Amino acid sequence: MTAHIAHDTLVEDVAGVVEGVPGVAFLKPGLAARLRSAWSGPAAGPGAGRPPAAGIRLTPGPEGWHVDVQVVASRRDRTVDVTRAVRDAVQAHLAALSPGGPPARVTVTVTGLV
């Protein structure tokens, strides 16, 4: 069940997969990203150039991973096509990380359109 990969690393991997799906504008920003002021400087440390993936929640379970993805989609694309593509991409990515394991349950919510 991809236990050898750290949870935060797996969240970032899944975020990268989701952001690469056509029709996804961006992941839903978290509260911290919304409250961050223009005056605050960049964070220091590893992964500092990238905001945290607030739109991804991974929960391990006995039946495999449950992944909750919240995205903002492009108005140019059909929302149902974007959600299906995100679900399929995340399931394929996690299946490649743990071949033969139980399939991931992926829930995709479109929280907005741009």
ZAPANU-631721 format. One record per residue: residue in three letters; x, y negated, z of N, C-alpha, C in turn. Coordinates in Angstrom, 1 decimal. Layout:
REM residues N
<r type="Ala" n_east="X" n_north="Y" n_up="Z" ca_east="X" ca_north="Y" ca_up="Z" c_east="X" c_north="Y" c_up="Z"/>
...
This chain:
REM residues 114
<r type="Met" n_east="0.8" n_north="1.2" n_up="0.0" ca_east="0.0" ca_north="0.0" ca_up="0.0" c_east="0.9" c_north="-1.3" c_up="0.0"/>
<r type="Thr" n_east="1.9" n_north="-1.3" n_up="-0.8" ca_east="2.8" ca_north="-2.4" ca_up="-0.9" c_east="3.3" c_north="-2.9" c_up="0.4"/>
<r type="Ala" n_east="3.6" n_north="-2.0" n_up="1.4" ca_east="4.0" ca_north="-2.4" ca_up="2.7" c_east="5.4" c_north="-3.0" c_up="2.7"/>
<r type="His" n_east="6.2" n_north="-2.7" n_up="1.7" ca_east="7.5" ca_north="-3.1" ca_up="1.7" c_east="7.6" c_north="-4.6" c_up="1.2"/>
<r type="Ile" n_east="6.6" n_north="-5.2" n_up="0.8" ca_east="6.5" ca_north="-6.6" ca_up="0.4" c_east="5.9" c_north="-7.4" c_up="1.5"/>
<r type="Ala" n_east="6.6" n_north="-8.5" n_up="1.9" ca_east="6.0" ca_north="-9.4" ca_up="2.9" c_east="4.7" c_north="-10.0" c_up="2.4"/>
<r type="His" n_east="3.8" n_north="-10.2" n_up="3.4" ca_east="2.5" ca_north="-10.7" ca_up="3.1" c_east="2.6" c_north="-12.0" c_up="2.4"/>
<r type="Asp" n_east="3.4" n_north="-13.0" n_up="2.9" ca_east="3.5" ca_north="-14.3" ca_up="2.2" c_east="4.0" c_north="-14.2" c_up="0.8"/>
<r type="Thr" n_east="5.0" n_north="-13.3" n_up="0.6" ca_east="5.5" ca_north="-13.1" ca_up="-0.8" c_east="4.4" c_north="-12.5" c_up="-1.7"/>
<r type="Leu" n_east="3.6" n_north="-11.6" n_up="-1.2" ca_east="2.6" ca_north="-11.0" ca_up="-2.0" c_east="1.5" c_north="-12.1" c_up="-2.3"/>
<r type="Val" n_east="1.2" n_north="-13.0" n_up="-1.4" ca_east="0.2" ca_north="-14.0" ca_up="-1.6" c_east="0.8" c_north="-14.9" c_up="-2.7"/>
<r type="Glu" n_east="2.1" n_north="-15.3" n_up="-2.7" ca_east="2.7" ca_north="-16.1" ca_up="-3.7" c_east="2.7" c_north="-15.4" c_up="-5.1"/>
<r type="Asp" n_east="2.9" n_north="-14.1" n_up="-5.1" ca_east="2.9" ca_north="-13.4" ca_up="-6.3" c_east="1.5" c_north="-13.4" c_up="-6.9"/>
<r type="Val" n_east="0.5" n_north="-13.1" n_up="-6.1" ca_east="-0.9" ca_north="-13.1" ca_up="-6.6" c_east="-1.3" c_north="-14.5" c_up="-7.1"/>
<r type="Ala" n_east="-0.8" n_north="-15.6" n_up="-6.4" ca_east="-1.1" ca_north="-17.0" ca_up="-6.8" c_east="-0.5" c_north="-17.2" c_up="-8.2"/>
<r type="Gly" n_east="0.7" n_north="-16.8" n_up="-8.4" ca_east="1.3" ca_north="-16.9" ca_up="-9.7" c_east="0.5" c_north="-16.2" c_up="-10.8"/>
<r type="Val" n_east="0.1" n_north="-15.0" n_up="-10.5" ca_east="-0.7" ca_north="-14.3" ca_up="-11.5" c_east="-2.0" c_north="-15.1" c_up="-11.8"/>
<r type="Val" n_east="-2.7" n_north="-15.6" n_up="-10.8" ca_east="-4.0" ca_north="-16.3" ca_up="-10.9" c_east="-3.8" c_north="-17.6" c_up="-11.7"/>
<r type="Glu" n_east="-2.7" n_north="-18.3" n_up="-11.4" ca_east="-2.5" ca_north="-19.6" ca_up="-12.1" c_east="-2.1" c_north="-19.3" c_up="-13.6"/>
<r type="Gly" n_east="-1.7" n_north="-18.1" n_up="-13.9" ca_east="-1.3" ca_north="-17.8" ca_up="-15.3" c_east="-2.5" c_north="-17.4" c_up="-16.1"/>
<r type="Val" n_east="-3.7" n_north="-17.3" n_up="-15.5" ca_east="-4.9" ca_north="-16.8" ca_up="-16.3" c_east="-5.5" c_north="-18.0" c_up="-17.0"/>
<r type="Pro" n_east="-5.7" n_north="-17.8" n_up="-18.3" ca_east="-6.3" ca_north="-18.9" ca_up="-19.1" c_east="-7.7" c_north="-19.3" c_up="-18.5"/>
<r type="Gly" n_east="-7.9" n_north="-20.6" n_up="-18.4" ca_east="-9.2" ca_north="-21.1" ca_up="-17.9" c_east="-9.1" c_north="-21.5" c_up="-16.4"/>
<r type="Val" n_east="-8.0" n_north="-21.1" n_up="-15.7" ca_east="-7.8" ca_north="-21.5" ca_up="-14.3" c_east="-7.1" c_north="-22.8" c_up="-14.3"/>
<r type="Ala" n_east="-7.8" n_north="-23.8" n_up="-13.8" ca_east="-7.1" ca_north="-25.1" ca_up="-13.7" c_east="-6.1" c_north="-25.1" c_up="-12.5"/>
<r type="Phe" n_east="-6.5" n_north="-24.7" n_up="-11.4" ca_east="-5.7" ca_north="-24.6" ca_up="-10.2" c_east="-6.4" c_north="-23.8" c_up="-9.1"/>
<r type="Leu" n_east="-5.6" n_north="-23.4" n_up="-8.1" ca_east="-6.2" ca_north="-22.7" ca_up="-6.9" c_east="-6.9" c_north="-23.8" c_up="-6.1"/>
<r type="Lys" n_east="-7.9" n_north="-23.4" n_up="-5.4" ca_east="-8.6" ca_north="-24.3" ca_up="-4.5" c_east="-7.6" c_north="-24.9" c_up="-3.4"/>
<r type="Pro" n_east="-7.4" n_north="-26.2" n_up="-3.3" ca_east="-6.5" ca_north="-26.7" ca_up="-2.3" c_east="-7.0" c_north="-26.5" c_up="-0.9"/>
<r type="Gly" n_east="-6.1" n_north="-26.3" n_up="0.0" ca_east="-6.5" ca_north="-26.1" ca_up="1.4" c_east="-6.6" c_north="-27.5" c_up="2.1"/>
<r type="Leu" n_east="-7.0" n_north="-27.5" n_up="3.3" ca_east="-7.2" ca_north="-28.7" ca_up="4.0" c_east="-5.9" c_north="-29.5" c_up="4.2"/>
<r type="Ala" n_east="-4.8" n_north="-28.8" n_up="4.4" ca_east="-3.5" ca_north="-29.5" ca_up="4.6" c_east="-3.2" c_north="-30.3" c_up="3.3"/>
<r type="Ala" n_east="-3.4" n_north="-29.7" n_up="2.2" ca_east="-3.1" ca_north="-30.4" ca_up="0.9" c_east="-4.0" c_north="-31.6" c_up="0.7"/>
<r type="Arg" n_east="-5.2" n_north="-31.5" n_up="1.2" ca_east="-6.1" ca_north="-32.6" ca_up="1.0" c_east="-5.8" c_north="-33.8" c_up="2.0"/>
<r type="Leu" n_east="-5.2" n_north="-33.4" n_up="3.1" ca_east="-4.9" ca_north="-34.5" ca_up="4.1" c_east="-3.5" c_north="-35.1" c_up="4.0"/>
<r type="Arg" n_east="-2.7" n_north="-34.4" n_up="3.2" ca_east="-1.3" ca_north="-34.9" ca_up="3.1" c_east="-1.3" c_north="-36.2" c_up="2.4"/>
<r type="Ser" n_east="-0.6" n_north="-37.2" n_up="3.0" ca_east="-0.6" ca_north="-38.5" ca_up="2.5" c_east="0.4" c_north="-38.7" c_up="1.4"/>
<r type="Ala" n_east="0.3" n_north="-39.7" n_up="0.7" ca_east="1.3" ca_north="-40.0" ca_up="-0.3" c_east="2.6" c_north="-40.4" c_up="0.3"/>
<r type="Trp" n_east="2.6" n_north="-40.8" n_up="1.5" ca_east="3.9" ca_north="-41.3" ca_up="2.2" c_east="4.7" c_north="-40.1" c_up="2.7"/>
<r type="Ser" n_east="4.1" n_north="-39.0" n_up="2.9" ca_east="4.9" ca_north="-37.9" ca_up="3.4" c_east="5.9" c_north="-37.4" c_up="2.4"/>
<r type="Gly" n_east="7.0" n_north="-37.1" n_up="2.9" ca_east="8.1" ca_north="-36.6" ca_up="2.0" c_east="7.9" c_north="-35.1" c_up="1.7"/>
<r type="Pro" n_east="8.7" n_north="-34.6" n_up="0.8" ca_east="8.6" ca_north="-33.2" ca_up="0.5" c_east="9.1" c_north="-32.3" c_up="1.7"/>
<r type="Ala" n_east="8.5" n_north="-31.2" n_up="1.8" ca_east="8.9" ca_north="-30.3" ca_up="2.9" c_east="10.3" c_north="-29.7" c_up="2.6"/>
<r type="Ala" n_east="11.0" n_north="-29.3" n_up="3.6" ca_east="12.3" ca_north="-28.6" ca_up="3.5" c_east="12.2" c_north="-27.1" c_up="3.7"/>
<r type="Gly" n_east="13.1" n_north="-26.4" n_up="3.1" ca_east="13.1" ca_north="-25.0" ca_up="3.3" c_east="12.8" c_north="-24.2" c_up="2.1"/>
<r type="Pro" n_east="12.8" n_north="-22.9" n_up="2.2" ca_east="12.5" ca_north="-22.1" ca_up="1.0" c_east="11.0" c_north="-22.2" c_up="0.6"/>
<r type="Gly" n_east="10.8" n_north="-22.3" n_up="-0.7" ca_east="9.4" ca_north="-22.4" ca_up="-1.2" c_east="8.9" c_north="-23.8" c_up="-1.0"/>
<r type="Ala" n_east="9.7" n_north="-24.8" n_up="-0.7" ca_east="9.2" ca_north="-26.1" ca_up="-0.3" c_east="8.7" c_north="-26.8" c_up="-1.5"/>
<r type="Gly" n_east="9.1" n_north="-26.5" n_up="-2.7" ca_east="8.7" ca_north="-27.2" ca_up="-3.9" c_east="7.3" c_north="-26.8" c_up="-4.3"/>
<r type="Arg" n_east="6.7" n_north="-25.8" n_up="-3.7" ca_east="5.4" ca_north="-25.3" ca_up="-4.1" c_east="4.4" c_north="-25.4" c_up="-2.9"/>
<r type="Pro" n_east="3.2" n_north="-26.0" n_up="-3.1" ca_east="2.3" ca_north="-26.0" ca_up="-2.0" c_east="1.8" c_north="-24.6" c_up="-1.7"/>
<r type="Pro" n_east="1.4" n_north="-24.4" n_up="-0.5" ca_east="0.9" ca_north="-23.0" ca_up="-0.1" c_east="-0.3" c_north="-22.6" c_up="-0.9"/>
<r type="Ala" n_east="-0.5" n_north="-21.4" n_up="-1.1" ca_east="-1.6" ca_north="-20.8" ca_up="-1.9" c_east="-2.8" c_north="-20.7" c_up="-1.0"/>
<r type="Ala" n_east="-3.5" n_north="-21.8" n_up="-0.8" ca_east="-4.6" ca_north="-21.8" ca_up="0.1" c_east="-5.8" c_north="-21.1" c_up="-0.5"/>
<r type="Gly" n_east="-5.8" n_north="-21.0" n_up="-1.8" ca_east="-6.9" ca_north="-20.3" ca_up="-2.5" c_east="-6.9" c_north="-18.8" c_up="-2.6"/>
<r type="Ile" n_east="-5.9" n_north="-18.2" n_up="-1.9" ca_east="-5.7" ca_north="-16.8" ca_up="-1.9" c_east="-5.7" c_north="-16.2" c_up="-0.5"/>
<r type="Arg" n_east="-6.6" n_north="-15.2" n_up="-0.3" ca_east="-6.6" ca_north="-14.6" ca_up="1.0" c_east="-6.5" c_north="-13.1" c_up="0.8"/>
<r type="Leu" n_east="-5.4" n_north="-12.5" n_up="1.3" ca_east="-5.2" ca_north="-11.0" ca_up="1.2" c_east="-5.4" c_north="-10.4" c_up="2.5"/>
<r type="Thr" n_east="-6.2" n_north="-9.3" n_up="2.5" ca_east="-6.4" ca_north="-8.5" ca_up="3.8" c_east="-6.2" c_north="-7.1" c_up="3.5"/>
<r type="Pro" n_east="-5.2" n_north="-6.4" n_up="4.1" ca_east="-5.0" ca_north="-5.0" ca_up="3.9" c_east="-6.1" c_north="-4.2" c_up="4.7"/>
<r type="Gly" n_east="-6.4" n_north="-3.1" n_up="4.1" ca_east="-7.4" ca_north="-2.2" ca_up="4.8" c_east="-7.2" c_north="-0.8" c_up="4.4"/>
<r type="Pro" n_east="-7.9" n_north="0.1" n_up="5.0" ca_east="-7.7" ca_north="1.6" ca_up="4.7" c_east="-8.1" c_north="1.9" c_up="3.3"/>
<r type="Glu" n_east="-9.0" n_north="1.1" n_up="2.6" ca_east="-9.4" ca_north="1.4" ca_up="1.3" c_east="-8.6" c_north="0.6" c_up="0.3"/>
<r type="Gly" n_east="-7.5" n_north="0.0" n_up="0.7" ca_east="-6.7" ca_north="-0.9" ca_up="-0.2" c_east="-6.8" c_north="-2.3" c_up="0.2"/>
<r type="Trp" n_east="-6.3" n_north="-3.2" n_up="-0.6" ca_east="-6.3" ca_north="-4.6" ca_up="-0.4" c_east="-7.7" c_north="-5.2" c_up="-0.7"/>
<r type="His" n_east="-8.1" n_north="-6.2" n_up="0.1" ca_east="-9.2" ca_north="-7.0" ca_up="-0.3" c_east="-8.6" c_north="-8.4" c_up="-0.5"/>
<r type="Val" n_east="-8.9" n_north="-8.9" n_up="-1.7" ca_east="-8.3" ca_north="-10.2" ca_up="-2.1" c_east="-9.5" c_north="-11.1" c_up="-2.4"/>
<r type="Asp" n_east="-9.4" n_north="-12.3" n_up="-1.7" ca_east="-10.4" ca_north="-13.3" ca_up="-2.0" c_east="-9.7" c_north="-14.5" c_up="-2.7"/>
<r type="Val" n_east="-10.1" n_north="-14.8" n_up="-3.9" ca_east="-9.5" ca_north="-15.8" ca_up="-4.7" c_east="-10.5" c_north="-17.0" c_up="-4.9"/>
<r type="Gln" n_east="-10.1" n_north="-18.2" n_up="-4.7" ca_east="-10.9" ca_north="-19.4" ca_up="-4.9" c_east="-10.2" c_north="-20.3" c_up="-5.9"/>
<r type="Val" n_east="-10.8" n_north="-20.5" n_up="-7.0" ca_east="-10.2" ca_north="-21.3" ca_up="-8.1" c_east="-11.1" c_north="-22.4" c_up="-8.5"/>
<r type="Val" n_east="-10.4" n_north="-23.4" n_up="-9.2" ca_east="-11.1" ca_north="-24.4" ca_up="-9.9" c_east="-10.9" c_north="-24.1" c_up="-11.4"/>
<r type="Ala" n_east="-11.9" n_north="-24.0" n_up="-12.1" ca_east="-11.8" ca_north="-23.6" ca_up="-13.5" c_east="-12.0" c_north="-24.8" c_up="-14.5"/>
<r type="Ser" n_east="-11.5" n_north="-24.6" n_up="-15.7" ca_east="-11.7" ca_north="-25.5" ca_up="-16.8" c_east="-13.1" c_north="-25.5" c_up="-17.3"/>
<r type="Arg" n_east="-13.6" n_north="-26.6" n_up="-17.6" ca_east="-15.0" ca_north="-26.7" ca_up="-18.2" c_east="-15.0" c_north="-26.2" c_up="-19.6"/>
<r type="Arg" n_east="-13.8" n_north="-26.1" n_up="-20.3" ca_east="-13.8" ca_north="-25.6" ca_up="-21.7" c_east="-14.1" c_north="-24.1" c_up="-21.8"/>
<r type="Asp" n_east="-13.8" n_north="-23.4" n_up="-20.7" ca_east="-14.0" ca_north="-22.0" ca_up="-20.7" c_east="-15.2" c_north="-21.5" c_up="-20.0"/>
<r type="Arg" n_east="-15.8" n_north="-20.4" n_up="-20.4" ca_east="-16.9" ca_north="-19.9" ca_up="-19.7" c_east="-16.5" c_north="-19.4" c_up="-18.4"/>
<r type="Thr" n_east="-17.2" n_north="-19.8" n_up="-17.3" ca_east="-16.8" ca_north="-19.4" ca_up="-16.0" c_east="-16.8" c_north="-17.9" c_up="-15.8"/>
<r type="Val" n_east="-17.8" n_north="-17.2" n_up="-16.3" ca_east="-17.8" ca_north="-15.8" ca_up="-16.1" c_east="-16.6" c_north="-15.1" c_up="-16.7"/>
<r type="Asp" n_east="-16.1" n_north="-15.6" n_up="-17.9" ca_east="-14.9" ca_north="-15.0" ca_up="-18.5" c_east="-13.7" c_north="-15.3" c_up="-17.6"/>
<r type="Val" n_east="-13.6" n_north="-16.5" n_up="-17.0" ca_east="-12.5" ca_north="-16.8" ca_up="-16.2" c_east="-12.5" c_north="-15.9" c_up="-14.9"/>
<r type="Thr" n_east="-13.6" n_north="-15.8" n_up="-14.3" ca_east="-13.7" ca_north="-14.9" ca_up="-13.1" c_east="-13.3" c_north="-13.5" c_up="-13.4"/>
<r type="Arg" n_east="-13.8" n_north="-13.0" n_up="-14.5" ca_east="-13.5" ca_north="-11.6" ca_up="-14.9" c_east="-12.0" c_north="-11.4" c_up="-15.2"/>
<r type="Ala" n_east="-11.4" n_north="-12.4" n_up="-15.9" ca_east="-10.0" ca_north="-12.4" ca_up="-16.2" c_east="-9.1" c_north="-12.4" c_up="-15.0"/>
<r type="Val" n_east="-9.5" n_north="-13.3" n_up="-14.0" ca_east="-8.8" ca_north="-13.4" ca_up="-12.7" c_east="-8.8" c_north="-12.1" c_up="-12.0"/>
<r type="Arg" n_east="-10.0" n_north="-11.5" n_up="-11.9" ca_east="-10.2" ca_north="-10.2" ca_up="-11.2" c_east="-9.4" c_north="-9.1" c_up="-11.8"/>
<r type="Asp" n_east="-9.4" n_north="-9.0" n_up="-13.1" ca_east="-8.7" ca_north="-8.0" ca_up="-13.8" c_east="-7.2" c_north="-8.2" c_up="-13.7"/>
<r type="Ala" n_east="-6.7" n_north="-9.4" n_up="-13.8" ca_east="-5.2" ca_north="-9.7" ca_up="-13.6" c_east="-4.7" c_north="-9.4" c_up="-12.2"/>
<r type="Val" n_east="-5.5" n_north="-9.7" n_up="-11.2" ca_east="-5.1" ca_north="-9.4" ca_up="-9.8" c_east="-5.1" c_north="-7.9" c_up="-9.6"/>
<r type="Gln" n_east="-6.1" n_north="-7.2" n_up="-10.0" ca_east="-6.2" ca_north="-5.8" ca_up="-9.8" c_east="-5.0" c_north="-5.1" c_up="-10.6"/>
<r type="Ala" n_east="-4.7" n_north="-5.5" n_up="-11.8" ca_east="-3.6" ca_north="-4.9" ca_up="-12.5" c_east="-2.3" c_north="-5.2" c_up="-11.8"/>
<r type="His" n_east="-2.1" n_north="-6.4" n_up="-11.3" ca_east="-0.8" ca_north="-6.7" ca_up="-10.6" c_east="-0.6" c_north="-5.9" c_up="-9.4"/>
<r type="Leu" n_east="-1.7" n_north="-5.8" n_up="-8.6" ca_east="-1.6" ca_north="-5.0" ca_up="-7.3" c_east="-1.4" c_north="-3.5" c_up="-7.6"/>
<r type="Ala" n_east="-2.1" n_north="-3.0" n_up="-8.7" ca_east="-2.0" ca_north="-1.6" ca_up="-9.1" c_east="-0.5" c_north="-1.3" c_up="-9.5"/>
<r type="Ala" n_east="0.1" n_north="-2.3" n_up="-10.2" ca_east="1.5" ca_north="-2.1" ca_up="-10.6" c_east="2.4" c_north="-2.0" c_up="-9.5"/>
<r type="Leu" n_east="2.1" n_north="-2.7" n_up="-8.4" ca_east="3.0" ca_north="-2.7" ca_up="-7.2" c_east="2.8" c_north="-1.5" c_up="-6.4"/>
<r type="Ser" n_east="1.7" n_north="-0.8" n_up="-6.4" ca_east="1.5" ca_north="0.4" ca_up="-5.7" c_east="0.7" c_north="1.4" c_up="-6.5"/>
<r type="Pro" n_east="1.5" n_north="2.0" n_up="-7.5" ca_east="0.8" ca_north="3.0" ca_up="-8.4" c_east="0.3" c_north="4.2" c_up="-7.6"/>
<r type="Gly" n_east="-0.9" n_north="4.6" n_up="-7.9" ca_east="-1.5" ca_north="5.7" ca_up="-7.3" c_east="-2.3" c_north="5.4" c_up="-6.0"/>
<r type="Gly" n_east="-2.1" n_north="4.1" n_up="-5.6" ca_east="-2.8" ca_north="3.7" ca_up="-4.4" c_east="-4.3" c_north="3.4" c_up="-4.7"/>
<r type="Pro" n_east="-5.1" n_north="3.1" n_up="-3.6" ca_east="-6.5" ca_north="2.7" ca_up="-3.9" c_east="-6.5" c_north="1.4" c_up="-4.6"/>
<r type="Pro" n_east="-7.5" n_north="1.2" n_up="-5.4" ca_east="-7.6" ca_north="-0.1" ca_up="-6.1" c_east="-8.0" c_north="-1.2" c_up="-5.2"/>
<r type="Ala" n_east="-7.5" n_north="-2.4" n_up="-5.6" ca_east="-7.8" ca_north="-3.6" ca_up="-4.8" c_east="-9.3" c_north="-4.1" c_up="-5.0"/>
<r type="Arg" n_east="-9.9" n_north="-4.5" n_up="-4.0" ca_east="-11.2" ca_north="-5.2" ca_up="-4.1" c_east="-11.0" c_north="-6.7" c_up="-4.3"/>
<r type="Val" n_east="-11.4" n_north="-7.2" n_up="-5.4" ca_east="-11.1" ca_north="-8.6" ca_up="-5.7" c_east="-12.4" c_north="-9.4" c_up="-5.8"/>
<r type="Thr" n_east="-12.5" n_north="-10.5" n_up="-5.0" ca_east="-13.6" ca_north="-11.4" ca_up="-5.1" c_east="-13.1" c_north="-12.7" c_up="-5.6"/>
<r type="Val" n_east="-13.7" n_north="-13.2" n_up="-6.6" ca_east="-13.3" ca_north="-14.5" ca_up="-7.2" c_east="-14.5" c_north="-15.5" c_up="-7.1"/>
<r type="Thr" n_east="-14.2" n_north="-16.6" n_up="-6.6" ca_east="-15.2" ca_north="-17.7" ca_up="-6.4" c_east="-14.6" c_north="-18.9" c_up="-7.1"/>
<r type="Val" n_east="-15.5" n_north="-19.5" n_up="-8.0" ca_east="-15.1" ca_north="-20.7" ca_up="-8.7" c_east="-15.7" c_north="-21.8" c_up="-7.8"/>
<r type="Thr" n_east="-14.9" n_north="-22.7" n_up="-7.3" ca_east="-15.3" ca_north="-23.7" ca_up="-6.4" c_east="-15.5" c_north="-25.0" c_up="-7.0"/>
<r type="Gly" n_east="-15.1" n_north="-25.1" n_up="-8.3" ca_east="-15.3" ca_north="-26.4" ca_up="-9.0" c_east="-14.9" c_north="-26.3" c_up="-10.5"/>
<r type="Leu" n_east="-15.2" n_north="-27.3" n_up="-11.2" ca_east="-14.9" ca_north="-27.3" ca_up="-12.7" c_east="-14.2" c_north="-28.7" c_up="-12.9"/>
<r type="Val" n_east="-13.2" n_north="-28.6" n_up="-13.8" ca_east="-12.6" ca_north="-29.9" ca_up="-14.2" c_east="-12.5" c_north="-29.9" c_up="-15.7"/>
